[in-house]
Each structure stands twice: as structure tokens, then as C-alpha cells.
Amino acid sequence: MATKEYAGKTVNVTDDGYLTDPSQWTREVAQAIAAEEGITLTNTHWKVIDFLKKDFAATGALASMRRINKTGGIATKDLYEMFPDGPLKKAARIAGLPRPTSCV
């Protein structure tokens, strides 16, 4: 298992950088991961991250793009603007959630 340091905190990660222990996630860790992705988190980013975390806790599965759009109220085009080149993959990584199974 690999480790990485974000915001002065050492966390366990997979080979592709997803946290393996959700309890190690903090907002500061999220900001550091986002910065690594070239993303500055805004209130709208946090809305997506909070939705993903709450939905994952309730369902045990990562929400699809469609679910984020329909249930979370975030338009797909907005997701692509906020998290370019793979919105679900990047949002899940920043939220400390597992890598989406639909992503290669």
C-alpha cells in the first residue's frame, strides 16, 4: 500500500492516488488533492463533493454522473467545467472515495 502526504497528513492511497481509508479524508486533504489536479475548489465544487460523500454513505456506491445531475442538481456540462478530463474520476478522488468502476 502506498502513502502520500497531503496538507501535512500522511494518507494511504492506491497506486492511482485514491484514498484507501476514508477516515483519513479532511477538507484540507481534499484541497491538496484538488491542487494536484490543477483545481481550485469553489462552493460549487464543495456542493458536488458533499453530495458524493453523503450519497456514498447512504448507498455504499459512488453516484453516477446521471445521479449527480438528477439528484444532486448539478448539470453535466458544469461537472465537466469544474472537473475537466474526467469529472467523476476527479471528483471521487478529491472526495476521498473509491475510483469509479466505469473509468478505465
The first five atom37 places (N, CA, C, CB, O) and aatype in JSON, in Angstrom:
{
  "aatype": [12, 0, 16, 11, 6, 18, 0, 7, 11, 16, 19, 2, 19, 16, 3, 3, 7, 18, 10, 16, 3, 14, 15, 5, 17, 16, 1, 6, 19, 0, 5, 0, 9, 0, 0, 6, 6, 7, 9, 16, 10, 16, 2, 16, 8, 17, 11, 19, 9, 3, 13, 10, 11, 11, 3, 13, 0, 0, 16, 7, 0, 10, 0, 15, 12, 1, 1, 9, 2, 11, 16, 7, 7, 9, 0, 16, 11, 3, 10, 18, 6, 12, 13, 14, 3, 7, 14, 10, 11, 11, 0, 0, 1, 9, 0, 7, 10, 14, 1, 14, 16, 15, 4, 19],
  "atom_mask": [
    [1, 1, 1, 1, 1],
    [1, 1, 1, 1, 1],
    [1, 1, 1, 1, 1],
    [1, 1, 1, 1, 1],
    [1, 1, 1, 1, 1],
    [1, 1, 1, 1, 1],
    [1, 1, 1, 1, 1],
    [1, 1, 1, 0, 1],
    [1, 1, 1, 1, 1],
    [1, 1, 1, 1, 1],
    [1, 1, 1, 1, 1],
    [1, 1, 1, 1, 1],
    [1, 1, 1, 1, 1],
    [1, 1, 1, 1, 1],
    [1, 1, 1, 1, 1],
    [1, 1, 1, 1, 1],
    [1, 1, 1, 0, 1],
    [1, 1, 1, 1, 1],
    [1, 1, 1, 1, 1],
    [1, 1, 1, 1, 1],
    [1, 1, 1, 1, 1],
    [1, 1, 1, 1, 1],
    [1, 1, 1, 1, 1],
    [1, 1, 1, 1, 1],
    [1, 1, 1, 1, 1],
    [1, 1, 1, 1, 1],
    [1, 1, 1, 1, 1],
    [1, 1, 1, 1, 1],
    [1, 1, 1, 1, 1],
    [1, 1, 1, 1, 1],
    [1, 1, 1, 1, 1],
    [1, 1, 1, 1, 1],
    [1, 1, 1, 1, 1],
    [1, 1, 1, 1, 1],
    [1, 1, 1, 1, 1],
    [1, 1, 1, 1, 1],
    [1, 1, 1, 1, 1],
    [1, 1, 1, 0, 1],
    [1, 1, 1, 1, 1],
    [1, 1, 1, 1, 1],
    [1, 1, 1, 1, 1],
    [1, 1, 1, 1, 1],
    [1, 1, 1, 1, 1],
    [1, 1, 1, 1, 1],
    [1, 1, 1, 1, 1],
    [1, 1, 1, 1, 1],
    [1, 1, 1, 1, 1],
    [1, 1, 1, 1, 1],
    [1, 1, 1, 1, 1],
    [1, 1, 1, 1, 1],
    [1, 1, 1, 1, 1],
    [1, 1, 1, 1, 1],
    [1, 1, 1, 1, 1],
    [1, 1, 1, 1, 1],
    [1, 1, 1, 1, 1],
    [1, 1, 1, 1, 1],
    [1, 1, 1, 1, 1],
    [1, 1, 1, 1, 1],
    [1, 1, 1, 1, 1],
    [1, 1, 1, 0, 1],
    [1, 1, 1, 1, 1],
    [1, 1, 1, 1, 1],
    [1, 1, 1, 1, 1],
    [1, 1, 1, 1, 1],
    [1, 1, 1, 1, 1],
    [1, 1, 1, 1, 1],
    [1, 1, 1, 1, 1],
    [1, 1, 1, 1, 1],
    [1, 1, 1, 1, 1],
    [1, 1, 1, 1, 1],
    [1, 1, 1, 1, 1],
    [1, 1, 1, 0, 1],
    [1, 1, 1, 0, 1],
    [1, 1, 1, 1, 1],
    [1, 1, 1, 1, 1],
    [1, 1, 1, 1, 1],
    [1, 1, 1, 1, 1],
    [1, 1, 1, 1, 1],
    [1, 1, 1, 1, 1],
    [1, 1, 1, 1, 1],
    [1, 1, 1, 1, 1],
    [1, 1, 1, 1, 1],
    [1, 1, 1, 1, 1],
    [1, 1, 1, 1, 1],
    [1, 1, 1, 1, 1],
    [1, 1, 1, 0, 1],
    [1, 1, 1, 1, 1],
    [1, 1, 1, 1, 1],
    [1, 1, 1, 1, 1],
    [1, 1, 1, 1, 1],
    [1, 1, 1, 1, 1],
    [1, 1, 1, 1, 1],
    [1, 1, 1, 1, 1],
    [1, 1, 1, 1, 1],
    [1, 1, 1, 1, 1],
    [1, 1, 1, 0, 1],
    [1, 1, 1, 1, 1],
    [1, 1, 1, 1, 1],
    [1, 1, 1, 1, 1],
    [1, 1, 1, 1, 1],
    [1, 1, 1, 1, 1],
    [1, 1, 1, 1, 1],
    [1, 1, 1, 1, 1],
    [1, 1, 1, 1, 1]
  ],
  "atom_positions": [
    [[0.84, -1.18, 0.0], [0.0, 0.0, 0.0], [0.89, 1.24, 0.0], [-0.96, 0.0, 1.22], [1.84, 1.34, 0.77]],
    [[0.56, 2.17, -0.85], [1.31, 3.41, -0.96], [0.78, 4.44, 0.03], [1.24, 3.96, -2.4], [-0.36, 4.36, 0.49]],
    [[1.62, 5.39, 0.35], [1.19, 6.51, 1.18], [1.56, 7.8, 0.46], [1.85, 6.45, 2.6], [2.44, 7.83, -0.4]],
    [[0.86, 8.84, 0.82], [1.11, 10.15, 0.24], [0.85, 11.18, 1.33], [0.21, 10.41, -1.02], [0.04, 10.96, 2.22]],
    [[1.55, 12.29, 1.26], [1.32, 13.35, 2.24], [0.55, 14.49, 1.6], [2.66, 13.85, 2.83], [0.95, 15.04, 0.58]],
    [[-0.56, 14.83, 2.24], [-1.39, 15.95, 1.82], [-1.65, 16.83, 3.03], [-2.73, 15.47, 1.18], [-2.06, 16.33, 4.08]],
    [[-1.41, 18.11, 2.9], [-1.71, 19.06, 3.97], [-1.07, 18.63, 5.3], [-3.23, 19.22, 4.14], [-1.67, 18.79, 6.37]],
    [[0.14, 18.08, 5.23], [0.85, 17.66, 6.43], [0.35, 16.37, 7.04], [0.0, 0.0, 0.0], [0.74, 16.02, 8.16]],
    [[-0.51, 15.66, 6.34], [-1.09, 14.42, 6.85], [-0.74, 13.27, 5.9], [-2.63, 14.54, 7.02], [-0.95, 13.38, 4.69]],
    [[-0.22, 12.19, 6.44], [0.09, 11.02, 5.62], [-1.16, 10.16, 5.5], [1.27, 10.2, 6.23], [-1.78, 9.79, 6.5]],
    [[-1.51, 9.84, 4.25], [-2.71, 9.04, 3.99], [-2.34, 7.82, 3.15], [-3.8, 9.89, 3.27], [-1.35, 7.84, 2.42]],
    [[-3.14, 6.77, 3.27], [-2.95, 5.56, 2.47], [-3.69, 5.73, 1.16], [-3.44, 4.3, 3.23], [-4.86, 6.13, 1.14]],
    [[-3.02, 5.42, 0.05], [-3.62, 5.58, -1.26], [-3.36, 4.36, -2.13], [-3.08, 6.84, -1.95], [-2.43, 3.58, -1.89]],
    [[-4.22, 4.2, -3.15], [-3.99, 3.17, -4.15], [-2.88, 3.65, -5.09], [-5.3, 2.85, -4.94], [-2.41, 4.78, -4.98]],
    [[-2.47, 2.79, -6.01], [-1.43, 3.17, -6.96], [-1.83, 4.37, -7.81], [-1.1, 2.0, -7.85], [-0.97, 5.12, -8.27]],
    [[-3.14, 4.56, -8.04], [-3.58, 5.7, -8.84], [-4.08, 6.87, -7.99], [-4.67, 5.26, -9.78], [-4.75, 7.77, -8.5]],
    [[-3.75, 6.87, -6.69], [-3.95, 8.04, -5.86], [-5.27, 8.19, -5.13], [0.0, 0.0, 0.0], [-5.55, 9.26, -4.59]],
    [[-6.09, 7.15, -5.08], [-7.37, 7.21, -4.36], [-7.16, 6.76, -2.92], [-8.46, 6.31, -5.05], [-6.47, 5.77, -2.67]],
    [[-7.74, 7.5, -1.97], [-7.61, 7.13, -0.57], [-8.19, 5.73, -0.34], [-8.32, 8.16, 0.32], [-9.23, 5.38, -0.89]],
    [[-7.5, 4.95, 0.48], [-8.0, 3.62, 0.82], [-8.69, 3.61, 2.17], [-6.85, 2.61, 0.82], [-9.41, 2.66, 2.5]],
    [[-8.49, 4.66, 2.96], [-9.13, 4.77, 4.27], [-9.88, 6.1, 4.32], [-8.07, 4.68, 5.43], [-9.28, 7.15, 4.51]],
    [[-11.21, 6.05, 4.14], [-11.99, 7.29, 4.11], [-11.87, 8.13, 5.38], [-13.42, 6.96, 3.88], [-12.11, 9.34, 5.34]],
    [[-11.52, 7.51, 6.5], [-11.4, 8.28, 7.74], [-10.2, 9.23, 7.71], [-11.27, 7.33, 8.93], [-10.11, 10.13, 8.55]],
    [[-9.29, 9.05, 6.75], [-8.14, 9.93, 6.64], [-8.46, 11.2, 5.84], [-6.97, 9.19, 5.98], [-7.64, 12.11, 5.77]],
    [[-9.65, 11.26, 5.25], [-10.05, 12.41, 4.45], [-10.4, 13.6, 5.33], [-11.23, 12.05, 3.55], [-11.1, 13.45, 6.34]],
    [[-9.92, 14.76, 4.95], [-10.32, 16.03, 5.56], [-10.5, 17.03, 4.43], [-9.25, 16.53, 6.62], [-10.11, 16.78, 3.29]],
    [[-11.1, 18.16, 4.75], [-11.26, 19.2, 3.73], [-9.88, 19.69, 3.26], [-12.1, 20.38, 4.29], [-9.71, 20.04, 2.09]],
    [[-8.92, 19.72, 4.17], [-7.57, 20.16, 3.8], [-6.91, 19.15, 2.86], [-6.7, 20.35, 5.06], [-6.22, 19.54, 1.91]],
    [[-7.12, 17.87, 3.11], [-6.61, 16.83, 2.22], [-7.27, 16.99, 0.84], [-6.89, 15.41, 2.79], [-6.59, 16.9, -0.19]],
    [[-8.57, 17.24, 0.83], [-9.29, 17.44, -0.43], [-8.71, 18.62, -1.21], [-10.79, 17.66, -0.17], [-8.53, 18.53, -2.42]],
    [[-8.44, 19.71, -0.53], [-7.88, 20.87, -1.19], [-6.51, 20.57, -1.79], [-7.77, 22.04, -0.22], [-6.19, 21.04, -2.88]],
    [[-5.71, 19.78, -1.08], [-4.38, 19.42, -1.59], [-4.48, 18.49, -2.8], [-3.56, 18.74, -0.48], [-3.73, 18.65, -3.76]],
    [[-5.41, 17.54, -2.77], [-5.61, 16.65, -3.92], [-6.12, 17.47, -5.11], [-6.62, 15.51, -3.58], [-5.67, 17.28, -6.24]],
    [[-7.04, 18.39, -4.86], [-7.57, 19.23, -5.92], [-6.45, 20.07, -6.55], [-8.69, 20.15, -5.38], [-6.37, 20.2, -7.77]],
    [[-5.59, 20.63, -5.71], [-4.47, 21.43, -6.22], [-3.57, 20.57, -7.1], [-3.66, 22.04, -5.06], [-3.06, 21.04, -8.12]],
    [[-3.36, 19.32, -6.7], [-2.56, 18.38, -7.5], [-3.21, 18.15, -8.88], [-2.39, 17.03, -6.75], [-2.52, 17.91, -9.87]],
    [[-4.53, 18.22, -8.91], [-5.29, 18.06, -10.16], [-5.42, 19.38, -10.93], [-6.68, 17.5, -9.86], [-6.0, 19.41, -12.02]],
    [[-4.89, 20.47, -10.36], [-4.99, 21.77, -11.01], [-6.34, 22.44, -10.81], [0.0, 0.0, 0.0], [-6.75, 23.28, -11.62]],
    [[-7.04, 22.07, -9.73], [-8.38, 22.58, -9.46], [-8.37, 23.39, -8.17], [-9.41, 21.42, -9.38], [-7.86, 22.93, -7.15]],
    [[-8.94, 24.59, -8.21], [-9.17, 25.38, -7.01], [-10.63, 25.2, -6.63], [-8.82, 26.91, -7.23], [-11.53, 25.52, -7.41]],
    [[-10.87, 24.68, -5.44], [-12.22, 24.34, -5.03], [-13.05, 25.58, -4.7], [-12.18, 23.42, -3.83], [-12.63, 26.45, -3.94]],
    [[-14.23, 25.64, -5.29], [-15.2, 26.71, -5.04], [-16.36, 26.12, -4.25], [-15.7, 27.36, -6.38], [-16.39, 24.93, -3.96]],
    [[-17.32, 26.97, -3.89], [-18.51, 26.47, -3.19], [-19.25, 25.42, -4.01], [-19.45, 27.64, -2.85], [-19.8, 24.47, -3.46]],
    [[-19.28, 25.59, -5.33], [-19.96, 24.62, -6.18], [-19.21, 23.29, -6.19], [-20.11, 25.16, -7.61], [-19.85, 22.23, -6.21]],
    [[-17.89, 23.32, -6.2], [-17.12, 22.08, -6.08], [-17.48, 21.36, -4.79], [-15.59, 22.37, -6.13], [-17.71, 20.15, -4.78]],
    [[-17.54, 22.13, -3.7], [-17.86, 21.53, -2.4], [-19.27, 20.94, -2.39], [-17.73, 22.57, -1.28], [-19.52, 19.93, -1.73]],
    [[-20.18, 21.55, -3.12], [-21.54, 21.0, -3.23], [-21.48, 19.61, -3.85], [-22.45, 21.94, -4.07], [-22.16, 18.69, -3.38]],
    [[-20.69, 19.45, -4.9], [-20.54, 18.15, -5.56], [-19.87, 17.15, -4.61], [-19.71, 18.28, -6.87], [-20.34, 16.03, -4.47]],
    [[-18.79, 17.57, -3.98], [-18.04, 16.69, -3.07], [-18.94, 16.25, -1.91], [-16.78, 17.4, -2.52], [-18.98, 15.07, -1.57]],
    [[-19.65, 17.2, -1.31], [-20.54, 16.86, -0.2], [-21.65, 15.91, -0.65], [-21.16, 18.14, 0.4], [-21.99, 14.97, 0.07]],
    [[-22.21, 16.15, -1.84], [-23.24, 15.25, -2.36], [-22.67, 13.84, -2.54], [-23.8, 15.78, -3.7], [-23.28, 12.87, -2.12]],
    [[-21.49, 13.74, -3.16], [-20.88, 12.42, -3.39], [-20.64, 11.68, -2.08], [-19.56, 12.57, -4.15], [-20.92, 10.49, -1.98]],
    [[-20.13, 12.38, -1.08], [-19.83, 11.74, 0.2], [-21.12, 11.28, 0.9], [-19.06, 12.71, 1.11], [-21.18, 10.17, 1.42]],
    [[-22.14, 12.14, 0.91], [-23.41, 11.77, 1.57], [-24.09, 10.63, 0.82], [-24.35, 13.0, 1.64], [-24.63, 9.71, 1.44]],
    [[-24.08, 10.69, -0.5], [-24.72, 9.65, -1.28], [-23.98, 8.32, -1.12], [-24.77, 10.07, -2.76], [-24.62, 7.27, -1.02]],
    [[-22.66, 8.36, -1.09], [-21.87, 7.14, -0.9], [-22.16, 6.53, 0.48], [-20.36, 7.43, -1.05], [-22.3, 5.32, 0.61]],
    [[-22.25, 7.38, 1.5], [-22.54, 6.89, 2.85], [-23.92, 6.24, 2.9], [-22.46, 8.04, 3.87], [-24.12, 5.26, 3.62]],
    [[-24.87, 6.79, 2.16], [-26.24, 6.27, 2.18], [-26.42, 5.02, 1.33], [-27.2, 7.34, 1.69], [-27.2, 4.13, 1.69]],
    [[-25.7, 4.93, 0.21], [-25.94, 3.83, -0.74], [-24.81, 2.8, -0.78], [-26.15, 4.39, -2.11], [-25.02, 1.67, -1.22]],
    [[-23.63, 3.2, -0.34], [-22.48, 2.29, -0.41], [-21.87, 2.21, -1.79], [0.0, 0.0, 0.0], [-21.01, 1.36, -2.05]],
    [[-22.32, 3.08, -2.69], [-21.8, 3.09, -4.06], [-21.58, 4.53, -4.5], [-22.77, 2.35, -5.04], [-22.26, 5.45, -4.05]],
    [[-20.63, 4.7, -5.39], [-20.36, 6.02, -5.94], [-21.47, 6.41, -6.91], [-18.98, 6.06, -6.64], [-21.85, 5.63, -7.77]],
    [[-21.97, 7.62, -6.75], [-23.04, 8.11, -7.63], [-22.54, 8.22, -9.07], [-23.57, 9.48, -7.14], [-21.38, 8.55, -9.31]],
    [[-23.43, 7.95, -10.0], [-23.1, 8.11, -11.42], [-23.25, 9.58, -11.79], [-24.02, 7.22, -12.32], [-23.78, 10.38, -11.02]],
    [[-22.76, 9.93, -12.98], [-22.92, 11.29, -13.48], [-24.41, 11.64, -13.54], [-22.26, 11.44, -14.88], [-24.81, 12.74, -13.18]],
    [[-25.21, 10.7, -14.0], [-26.65, 10.93, -14.11], [-27.27, 11.22, -12.75], [-27.34, 9.72, -14.76], [-28.1, 12.12, -12.62]],
    [[-26.86, 10.45, -11.74], [-27.4, 10.66, -10.38], [-26.98, 12.03, -9.84], [-26.93, 9.53, -9.43], [-27.77, 12.72, -9.2]],
    [[-25.74, 12.41, -10.08], [-25.28, 13.74, -9.64], [-26.14, 14.82, -10.29], [-23.78, 13.95, -9.98], [-26.51, 15.8, -9.66]],
    [[-26.43, 14.62, -11.58], [-27.24, 15.57, -12.32], [-28.68, 15.6, -11.81], [-27.22, 15.23, -13.8], [-29.2, 16.67, -11.5]],
    [[-29.32, 14.44, -11.72], [-30.74, 14.36, -11.38], [-31.0, 14.59, -9.89], [-31.3, 13.02, -11.78], [-31.91, 15.34, -9.53]],
    [[-30.22, 13.96, -9.03], [-30.46, 14.04, -7.59], [-29.67, 15.18, -6.94], [-30.11, 12.72, -6.92], [-30.16, 15.86, -6.04]],
    [[-28.44, 15.36, -7.41], [-27.58, 16.4, -6.83], [-27.83, 17.79, -7.4], [0.0, 0.0, 0.0], [-27.42, 18.79, -6.81]],
    [[-28.5, 17.84, -8.55], [-28.84, 19.13, -9.13], [-27.7, 19.86, -9.82], [0.0, 0.0, 0.0], [-27.76, 21.07, -9.98]],
    [[-26.68, 19.14, -10.23], [-25.54, 19.75, -10.92], [-25.57, 19.29, -12.38], [-24.17, 19.36, -10.25], [-25.56, 18.09, -12.65]],
    [[-25.61, 20.23, -13.29], [-25.67, 19.91, -14.72], [-24.38, 19.23, -15.17], [-25.91, 21.18, -15.55], [-23.29, 19.56, -14.68]],
    [[-24.5, 18.29, -16.08], [-23.35, 17.55, -16.58], [-22.3, 18.48, -17.16], [-23.78, 16.54, -17.64], [-21.11, 18.29, -16.92]],
    [[-22.72, 19.48, -17.92], [-21.74, 20.4, -18.52], [-20.98, 21.16, -17.43], [-22.44, 21.4, -19.47], [-19.81, 21.47, -17.6]],
    [[-21.64, 21.45, -16.31], [-20.97, 22.12, -15.19], [-19.94, 21.2, -14.54], [-22.0, 22.58, -14.15], [-18.86, 21.65, -14.15]],
    [[-20.27, 19.92, -14.44], [-19.32, 18.96, -13.88], [-18.05, 18.9, -14.73], [-19.96, 17.56, -13.79], [-16.94, 18.86, -14.19]],
    [[-18.22, 18.91, -16.05], [-17.06, 18.88, -16.94], [-16.25, 20.17, -16.85], [-17.51, 18.66, -18.38], [-15.03, 20.14, -17.02]],
    [[-16.89, 21.29, -16.58], [-16.17, 22.55, -16.41], [-15.39, 22.57, -15.09], [-17.14, 23.74, -16.46], [-14.26, 23.05, -15.03]],
    [[-16.02, 22.05, -14.03], [-15.39, 22.06, -12.71], [-14.29, 21.02, -12.57], [-16.42, 21.83, -11.64], [-13.26, 21.26, -11.93]],
    [[-14.52, 19.84, -13.17], [-13.57, 18.73, -13.06], [-13.23, 18.26, -14.48], [-14.18, 17.54, -12.2], [-13.7, 17.21, -14.91]],
    [[-12.41, 19.02, -15.21], [-12.14, 18.69, -16.61], [-11.45, 17.34, -16.79], [-11.28, 19.77, -17.23], [-10.74, 16.86, -15.9]],
    [[-11.66, 16.74, -17.95], [-10.99, 15.49, -18.32], [-11.29, 14.35, -17.36], [-9.5, 15.7, -18.4], [-10.37, 13.66, -16.91]],
    [[-12.54, 14.15, -17.05], [-12.93, 13.04, -16.18], [-13.56, 13.5, -14.89], [0.0, 0.0, 0.0], [-12.99, 13.29, -13.82]],
    [[-14.72, 14.13, -14.96], [-15.31, 14.72, -13.76], [-15.6, 13.75, -12.63], [-16.55, 15.4, -14.12], [-15.32, 14.06, -11.47]],
    [[-16.14, 12.59, -12.93], [-16.48, 11.65, -11.86], [-15.21, 11.1, -11.21], [-17.35, 10.5, -12.4], [-15.13, 10.96, -9.99]],
    [[-14.24, 10.79, -12.02], [-12.96, 10.27, -11.53], [-12.26, 11.29, -10.63], [-12.05, 9.89, -12.71], [-11.81, 10.95, -9.54]],
    [[-12.18, 12.53, -11.08], [-11.51, 13.56, -10.29], [-12.3, 13.92, -9.04], [-11.28, 14.8, -11.14], [-11.72, 14.07, -7.96]],
    [[-13.61, 14.06, -9.17], [-14.43, 14.42, -8.01], [-14.36, 13.33, -6.94], [-15.89, 14.65, -8.44], [-14.28, 13.63, -5.75]],
    [[-14.39, 12.07, -7.36], [-14.31, 10.96, -6.4], [-12.97, 10.97, -5.68], [-14.53, 9.61, -7.11], [-12.9, 10.75, -4.47]],
    [[-11.91, 11.21, -6.42], [-10.56, 11.23, -5.82], [-10.46, 12.35, -4.8], [-9.48, 11.4, -6.9], [-9.95, 12.14, -3.7]],
    [[-10.94, 13.53, -5.15], [-10.9, 14.67, -4.24], [-11.78, 14.42, -3.02], [-11.34, 15.95, -4.96], [-11.44, 14.85, -1.91]],
    [[-12.9, 13.74, -3.2], [-13.82, 13.44, -2.1], [-13.34, 12.29, -1.22], [-15.19, 13.12, -2.65], [-13.98, 11.98, -0.21]],
    [[-12.23, 11.66, -1.59], [-11.71, 10.55, -0.78], [-12.48, 9.26, -0.97], [0.0, 0.0, 0.0], [-12.47, 8.39, -0.1]],
    [[-13.16, 9.13, -2.11], [-13.97, 7.96, -2.4], [-13.26, 7.04, -3.39], [-15.35, 8.38, -2.95], [-12.28, 7.45, -4.02]],
    [[-13.74, 5.79, -3.54], [-13.08, 4.86, -4.45], [-13.16, 5.33, -5.91], [-13.71, 3.47, -4.3], [-14.03, 6.11, -6.29]],
    [[-12.24, 4.82, -6.7], [-12.23, 5.11, -8.12], [-13.5, 4.55, -8.76], [-10.95, 4.51, -8.8], [-13.89, 3.41, -8.48]],
    [[-14.15, 5.34, -9.61], [-15.35, 4.82, -10.27], [-15.04, 3.59, -11.1], [-15.97, 5.9, -11.15], [-14.02, 3.55, -11.79]],
    [[-15.9, 2.59, -11.04], [-15.64, 1.36, -11.79], [-15.81, 1.57, -13.28], [-16.55, 0.25, -11.32], [-15.29, 0.79, -14.08]],
    [[-16.55, 2.62, -13.66], [-16.77, 2.87, -15.08], [-15.59, 3.56, -15.75], [-18.01, 3.71, -15.27], [-15.57, 3.72, -16.97]],
    [[-14.59, 3.98, -14.97], [-13.44, 4.69, -15.52], [-12.29, 3.72, -15.76], [-12.99, 5.83, -14.58], [-11.99, 2.88, -14.92]],
    [[-11.65, 3.85, -16.9], [-10.51, 2.99, -17.24], [-9.21, 3.64, -16.86], [-10.5, 2.66, -18.71], [-8.15, 3.05, -17.06]]
  ]
}
